[in-house]
Amino acid sequence: MKVIPLGIGGWVSNPLLGNVSLLIEVGDSRILVDAGEGTYRALRICGFNINDVDLILITHRHGDHLMGLSTLALYVKSMGRVLRVYGPSDVDIPKLFDALGIPQYLSAIDFHPIEPSNEPQLVIDQGSYKVYAVSADHTVPALAYRIDGADGTCVTYSGDTRPTNNIINLARNCTLLIHETSGNPGTEEQSHVNGHSTTNEAVQIAREAGVKFLMPIHYYVESPIIPCLQNVRLVLPIPCTPIDLSKLK
């Protein structure tokens, strides 16, 4: 399994970071996790195209995780394809496309709603990989995802969330936890008001989940300050640079 960060920033970040989006290669499939504004451009810059994407997992309906879907739909329809998209049941793609003036492109999206649950639930079983989802703790209904590969590697992505045991349970003994780090230590109160976690809290969740590696993501304007990790090792995301989970030791 490989993780290719396409964008690693939050809604208001250094523009060089881009809105959060991850391409995950597992078996013969490529899964796009979140599709913030500019995702199509990021795909092309990183050497991929929309034809390389087999399905999309959306964590929640905020623009920095969803707005890129409209552009992807335009390109997909021109190719005569349909994109499988999974996300929380309150993600209203018809309303989004209508507001953008492109309701005719809705046929390019095959949307599968997921009812958020506090217990990890299997939402996709493709044989070469399985996808589990659990409720995150954000300001709108949100999901965290875990992808298990047939080779024994797995990656968990928190999406946007306050610290929650749901993600600890989802990520248990996983190879890599990709967890949002919207605030630095000392900003917990304001981060929680906005439905986010700090770097310190992401480290603690990684420790409690027993993961091997932590990747911080979803930075805002300030550079993230990562506290001592102890038994968890840090992986820094670099856009377009693949992270091969089989080689993480």
N, C-alpha and C positions, 0 to 999 in steps of 0.2 A: 504494500500500500504506500502511496506517495501523496503528500499534501503540497499543493502549489498555492501559496498566498497570492491573490490577485490585488486585493486592497486590504489595508490593515488599520484604517482610521475610523473614527466615529463620524457623526454628522458634522461636527465642527472640529476640524483637525488641520494640521499642515496639509495643504493640497497635494503635496508629493505622496502622501500616504494612500490617498484614494479611500472611497467608502468600502466597508468590509465586504469581502467576497473570497471564497476559497474553492479551489478545484481539487477534488480528491480522486485519485486514480486507484481503483481497487479491482483486481481481476482484469477483465477486458472492458470495464465500464469507467466512465468519468461522471462524477457527481458534482454539481455546482451547489455550494452551500451559501445561501444569501446572495442577493443580486442588487447591491446598492447602485446608486447613480454612477455611470461610467464603467459598468462591468463589461459591456461589449468591447469597449476600447481596451480595457485591461486584458481581456482574453486575447485580442489580436496582438497587442504589444508583447505578451508572454508567449506568442507562437501558437496560439490555439484559435479555433473558430467555433461558432455556435454548433456546427456539425459534429464537433468533438464532445458535446454535452449530451448525456443520456437522460438525466433527470435533474431537477432542481429542488432543493430543500430550503424553504423560507422559514425563518425563526419567528418573525412577527411583522406587523404591517407598517412599521415606521419607515420613512422614505429612504434612510441610509442603508436599509436592508432589502428594499423592494423596488425602488424607482427604476432600476435598470431592467426590470422585467419587460417593460413596454418596448424598449429598443430591441431586446432579444426576440420578442414576438414578431416584430416587423421583419427581421432578417429570416426567422424561421419560416414564416408564411411564404416569403419570396422563394424559398427552397422547397416548398411543398411538404414541409414537415410539421409535426405537432410535438410540443414539449410537454412532458409529464412534470407537473409541479405539485409538491406537497407543502402544506403549511397549516397554521391554525385555522379553525373553521370560521373565524371572523375576518379573514383576509378576503376582501370583496374585490376581486379582480374585475368583474363587469363594471362596477362603479368607478374604479380607477381608470379603466380604458375609456369609459364614457366621458369622464372629466378631461381626459387628454385628447378627446376627439377622434379616437381610433377604435370604436366599438367593432368595426369590421375585422379587427385582428384578434378578437377573442377566440375565434375558432382555432387559432394556433396554440392555444393553451388547454391542456387537459388537467384540470385542477382536482386534486384529491384532498379534501378537508380532513384534518386531524383534530379530534376533540381532546383538548389538553387534559392530562391526568397526572396525579401526584405519584403514580407508580410507573416505572418504565414499561412501555408497551411496544411490542414488535409491530412496525408499520410497513416494512418492506422485507421480503425474503426472496432474494434472487439466486440463491444457491451459492454463488461465489462471494456473496456478502449479505449481511443483514443490517437493517437500520432500526434503531430503537428511538423513541421520543419520550420526553417527560416535560411537565410544566416547569418553566422558569418563573422567576419572581420579578416581573417588570411592571411598567406602568400600564401596559396593555397586555392582553393574553399573548403569551410567548412560549416557545418550545426550545429545549436543548435537544441535541441529537447525538447518538452514538452509532458509529459504523464499525462493524466487526467483519474483518476479512477472513477468508478461508485459510489463510496462512498463519492465523493466530494473532495478528496485529490488530489494534483497534485505535480509533481516534474519537474523542468526545469533544463537542463544541458547545459551549454554554449559551451562545447568543447573548443578548443583553439581559442582565439579571442582578438582583441583589444576592448576597450569599444565601444559599439554600441547601438543605440536606438532599433535596431531589437530585441535584447535580452530583453530589458526593456519591449517592447510590447509583446513578447512571454511569459514572466514570470509574466505578470500582475496579481497581487492578488493570486499568487500561494502559496502553503504551504511551499515548500522548493526550493530554488535556489542553485544549485551546480555550482559554478563559478570558473574558473581557476584563480590562484593567482601566476603567474610565477615570479613576481617581488615584492619587498618591496617598501614602499613609498620612493620617491626620485630617483627611477630607471625607471621612466615613459618613457623617451626618448629611452633608450635601449630596454625596453620591447616592445614598439610599433614597433621598427625596426624589431623585431623578431615575430611580430604578436601576442603579448600577452598583458595581463593586470596586474596591480599591485593589492595588497591587498586593498589599499585605493579605487581604482576604482571599485573593486568588491563590496565593501560595499556600494558605492554610487549607483551602479546599483540596488542592492537589495532594497535600500531605495526608489528609484524612481519607481521601479516595484511594491512596496507595498507588498512584500513577507513577510511571518512571520519569516522564518529562512533562514540563509545562511550557506552553507557548502563550505569552501575553499578547493580547490583540485589542483593537478598538481604543486606541489612544486618543486623547484630546490634544489640546495645544501644547501642554507641558509634556516634556519627555518623562516616560514612566520610570519611577524609582522602585527597583525590585529588592526586597529585603532578602536576607540570608535564606537559602533554600533548604539547607541540610540534606535530607534524603532524596530530594527531588532535583533533577537537573533541568537547566533552562535551555530552551531552543528559541532563538531570536528569528522572527519571520522577516524575510527579505522578499519583496515582490518579485515574482517570476522565478524564484529559486526553489526547486523541488526539495522536499524533505522526505527521504526514504526511510520509512518506519522500520523496515527490516534491518537497517544499518545502525539504528539507534541502540547503543549498548550501555 
